[in-house]
Amino acid sequence: MAGSDPIDVSIVIPMFNAETTIEAAITSLRNQEKTAVSEIIVVDDGSTDRSLHIVQSLARGDPRIVIFEQDHAGAARAVNRGISHASGDLVGLLDSDAEVSSTWASILIPEFDDVGVGAAAGAIKLANPTSFWARAAGYEVDYRLSKTNGNRVDHLSTCNVVYRKSVLDGIGLFDTDMRIGYDVDMSYRIGRAGFRMVLNRDAICRNYWREDFWPFLRQQYRYAYDRLELATRYSGRMRGDDVVGVRMLVQVPLTFVLVASLSLASWMTLTASNVAWFWLPGIVFAGMLAERLQEAFAISRRFNDKTMLLLPLVHTVRNFAWFAAACVWIGTRIRSL
């Protein structure tokens, strides 16, 4: 693309009840330096708050903002609808609860001068550090992205990403059966098609993570369910990818072992009055905490936040959400036989 005419860039924002963040998201796109965003497509996924009204007000002053409305059908369907109306050579996605730096587009677009690049994304930073639950999620993602080797990865989040539209035209749009994992599925399909994906850490996106316990837990449940589905579709992905490695995914089978050992110990206590069996779940739990503590220390040091030393306990709670998702997923697979 170097030396050619300016590239048209369309950005799609799927939106659902984002009245507190959507204006900042759109404003960050309108304020891009050097590289103009040719259109900002907002797909309202049945919001019940003031989100749509806010976007309509912004659109009156900017003809680049295009709005589509639909009944609540999930982010993947909203994204697909936006992409189907995009006119740009490149199509970017930005979450409605995220905002990007003023140089975000001008940093990512040159990556597509390499015809082998199918997608490029920026670093994901925390936008709402006052919430413990937001820090627990945001710092972990930031840390995992920092540990990837080089700028070539096999998984990009749709929180902030730019795709070559011709690649999407060739491999198809997002899987609407997935609530959260549709971005991982798209990344794997891009890789299978022979295209590379680039993570440029100089392009900054700030994301507003879930601030309360139950929304955090629901998000983790949905994430785990989709991850299991992806593992059955793509051979070798049970070990994870560049961003989500085997150390993170192994927590699910370890939680199965913990629950099984707790059940055995409880049964032995009730039937034989033998509490000694509780040493088994104790060892499993201690091992899980020790493995997570290593990462907690690293995250605490990196972000100078001592509360992140509580991450092993947070991850224990998260593991049980993943465990519940795994049980439901296994039950669904059995019923479908």
PEBEL-V65325 format. One record per residue. N is the residue number from 1. PSI is psi in degrees with one decimal (999 if undefined). Layout:
n=N psi=PSI
n=N psi=PSI
This chain:
n=1 psi=-12.4
n=2 psi=138.2
n=3 psi=-1.3
n=4 psi=-176.9
n=5 psi=158.7
n=6 psi=140.6
n=7 psi=132.8
n=8 psi=130.0
n=9 psi=119.2
n=10 psi=135.1
n=11 psi=128.5
n=12 psi=130.6
n=13 psi=108.9
n=14 psi=135.7
n=15 psi=131.7
n=16 psi=113.3
n=17 psi=61.2
n=18 psi=38.6
n=19 psi=-25.0
n=20 psi=-12.2
n=21 psi=-17.5
n=22 psi=-35.9
n=23 psi=-41.7
n=24 psi=-38.3
n=25 psi=-49.1
n=26 psi=-42.0
n=27 psi=-38.0
n=28 psi=-30.9
n=29 psi=-36.1
n=30 psi=-23.8
n=31 psi=19.6
n=32 psi=135.8
n=33 psi=150.4
n=34 psi=-53.9
n=35 psi=116.5
n=36 psi=140.4
n=37 psi=119.5
n=38 psi=-31.0
n=39 psi=145.8
n=40 psi=107.8
n=41 psi=114.2
n=42 psi=122.8
n=43 psi=109.5
n=44 psi=119.5
n=45 psi=51.8
n=46 psi=36.2
n=47 psi=145.3
n=48 psi=1.5
n=49 psi=-154.1
n=50 psi=9.9
n=51 psi=-51.8
n=52 psi=-41.1
n=53 psi=-41.0
n=54 psi=-44.9
n=55 psi=-39.8
n=56 psi=-37.7
n=57 psi=-41.3
n=58 psi=-36.9
n=59 psi=-27.6
n=60 psi=-23.8
n=61 psi=5.0
n=62 psi=106.4
n=63 psi=-11.1
n=64 psi=-20.3
n=65 psi=118.4
n=66 psi=135.3
n=67 psi=133.5
n=68 psi=145.7
n=69 psi=145.7
n=70 psi=159.4
n=71 psi=155.7
n=72 psi=114.5
n=73 psi=3.4
n=74 psi=155.2
n=75 psi=-38.6
n=76 psi=-42.1
n=77 psi=-37.6
n=78 psi=-43.3
n=79 psi=-46.5
n=80 psi=-40.1
n=81 psi=-41.8
n=82 psi=-44.0
n=83 psi=-38.0
n=84 psi=-21.1
n=85 psi=-1.0
n=86 psi=139.2
n=87 psi=-7.5
n=88 psi=156.5
n=89 psi=-29.4
n=90 psi=141.6
n=91 psi=119.5
n=92 psi=155.8
n=93 psi=138.8
n=94 psi=129.2
n=95 psi=151.4
n=96 psi=-11.8
n=97 psi=36.4
n=98 psi=160.6
n=99 psi=151.0
n=100 psi=157.1
n=101 psi=162.0
n=102 psi=-17.9
n=103 psi=7.4
n=104 psi=-53.7
n=105 psi=-41.8
n=106 psi=-21.3
n=107 psi=-41.0
n=108 psi=-36.9
n=109 psi=-42.0
n=110 psi=-18.7
n=111 psi=-26.3
n=112 psi=2.6
n=113 psi=-26.9
n=114 psi=114.6
n=115 psi=-13.6
n=116 psi=-5.7
n=117 psi=124.0
n=118 psi=-21.4
n=119 psi=151.7
n=120 psi=145.5
n=121 psi=166.0
n=122 psi=176.9
n=123 psi=150.9
n=124 psi=112.5
n=125 psi=162.1
n=126 psi=128.9
n=127 psi=-19.8
n=128 psi=73.6
n=129 psi=-3.1
n=130 psi=-18.2
n=131 psi=129.5
n=132 psi=-45.1
n=133 psi=-35.2
n=134 psi=-41.7
n=135 psi=-40.8
n=136 psi=-40.9
n=137 psi=-47.4
n=138 psi=-43.9
n=139 psi=-36.9
n=140 psi=-44.6
n=141 psi=-44.8
n=142 psi=-44.4
n=143 psi=-44.4
n=144 psi=-38.6
n=145 psi=-34.5
n=146 psi=-20.1
n=147 psi=-5.2
n=148 psi=147.5
n=149 psi=122.0
n=150 psi=-157.8
n=151 psi=0.5
n=152 psi=122.4
n=153 psi=169.4
n=154 psi=16.2
n=155 psi=120.9
n=156 psi=138.7
n=157 psi=146.0
n=158 psi=3.4
n=159 psi=-43.9
n=160 psi=116.5
n=161 psi=152.6
n=162 psi=131.8
n=163 psi=149.1
n=164 psi=119.7
n=165 psi=-33.6
n=166 psi=-29.1
n=167 psi=-44.9
n=168 psi=-38.4
n=169 psi=-32.2
n=170 psi=-36.6
n=171 psi=-8.9
n=172 psi=167.0
n=173 psi=-168.5
n=174 psi=150.6
n=175 psi=112.3
n=176 psi=-4.8
n=177 psi=-12.1
n=178 psi=135.6
n=179 psi=-41.0
n=180 psi=-38.8
n=181 psi=8.0
n=182 psi=-27.2
n=183 psi=-37.6
n=184 psi=-43.5
n=185 psi=-43.6
n=186 psi=-41.5
n=187 psi=-44.7
n=188 psi=-36.9
n=189 psi=-36.6
n=190 psi=-42.6
n=191 psi=-41.6
n=192 psi=-31.0
n=193 psi=-3.0
n=194 psi=10.9
n=195 psi=152.9
n=196 psi=157.2
n=197 psi=137.4
n=198 psi=133.5
n=199 psi=110.6
n=200 psi=108.2
n=201 psi=-8.0
n=202 psi=-18.2
n=203 psi=114.6
n=204 psi=130.6
n=205 psi=134.1
n=206 psi=123.1
n=207 psi=138.7
n=208 psi=107.4
n=209 psi=164.2
n=210 psi=132.6
n=211 psi=-13.2
n=212 psi=161.5
n=213 psi=-52.9
n=214 psi=-43.6
n=215 psi=-38.3
n=216 psi=-44.9
n=217 psi=-40.6
n=218 psi=-40.5
n=219 psi=-41.0
n=220 psi=-38.5
n=221 psi=-48.5
n=222 psi=-38.2
n=223 psi=-46.4
n=224 psi=-40.5
n=225 psi=-46.9
n=226 psi=-34.1
n=227 psi=-40.8
n=228 psi=-39.4
n=229 psi=-41.3
n=230 psi=-35.7
n=231 psi=-28.1
n=232 psi=-21.4
n=233 psi=-33.6
n=234 psi=114.0
n=235 psi=137.8
n=236 psi=-10.4
n=237 psi=-1.4
n=238 psi=-21.7
n=239 psi=-0.8
n=240 psi=-152.9
n=241 psi=-164.0
n=242 psi=-29.2
n=243 psi=-41.5
n=244 psi=100.1
n=245 psi=-179.3
n=246 psi=-30.9
n=247 psi=-32.7
n=248 psi=-44.0
n=249 psi=-26.2
n=250 psi=-14.0
n=251 psi=-28.1
n=252 psi=-55.0
n=253 psi=-32.4
n=254 psi=-35.3
n=255 psi=-36.4
n=256 psi=-44.7
n=257 psi=-41.8
n=258 psi=-46.8
n=259 psi=-41.6
n=260 psi=-42.2
n=261 psi=-35.2
n=262 psi=-40.1
n=263 psi=-43.1
n=264 psi=-44.3
n=265 psi=-40.3
n=266 psi=-42.1
n=267 psi=-42.1
n=268 psi=-34.6
n=269 psi=-41.4
n=270 psi=-36.5
n=271 psi=-28.6
n=272 psi=5.3
n=273 psi=38.4
n=274 psi=97.0
n=275 psi=-7.2
n=276 psi=-24.4
n=277 psi=-14.3
n=278 psi=-6.9
n=279 psi=-31.0
n=280 psi=-55.6
n=281 psi=-28.9
n=282 psi=-42.4
n=283 psi=-43.3
n=284 psi=-46.6
n=285 psi=-41.5
n=286 psi=-39.1
n=287 psi=-39.6
n=288 psi=-42.6
n=289 psi=-41.1
n=290 psi=-41.5
n=291 psi=-42.1
n=292 psi=-28.6
n=293 psi=-34.5
n=294 psi=-46.1
n=295 psi=-35.9
n=296 psi=-42.1
n=297 psi=-43.8
n=298 psi=-42.8
n=299 psi=-40.7
n=300 psi=-43.0
n=301 psi=-43.2
n=302 psi=-39.3
n=303 psi=6.2
n=304 psi=51.3
n=305 psi=103.4
n=306 psi=-23.6
n=307 psi=-18.0
n=308 psi=-9.0
n=309 psi=-12.2
n=310 psi=-0.7
n=311 psi=-37.7
n=312 psi=-37.3
n=313 psi=-40.0
n=314 psi=-43.3
n=315 psi=-27.5
n=316 psi=-45.2
n=317 psi=-43.5
n=318 psi=-38.7
n=319 psi=-36.7
n=320 psi=-29.7
n=321 psi=-41.4
n=322 psi=-39.8
n=323 psi=-44.5
n=324 psi=-42.1
n=325 psi=-40.4
n=326 psi=-40.4
n=327 psi=-43.9
n=328 psi=-42.3
n=329 psi=-44.4
n=330 psi=-42.7
n=331 psi=-39.6
n=332 psi=-40.7
n=333 psi=-38.9
n=334 psi=-42.6
n=335 psi=-25.6
n=336 psi=-6.6
n=337 psi=999
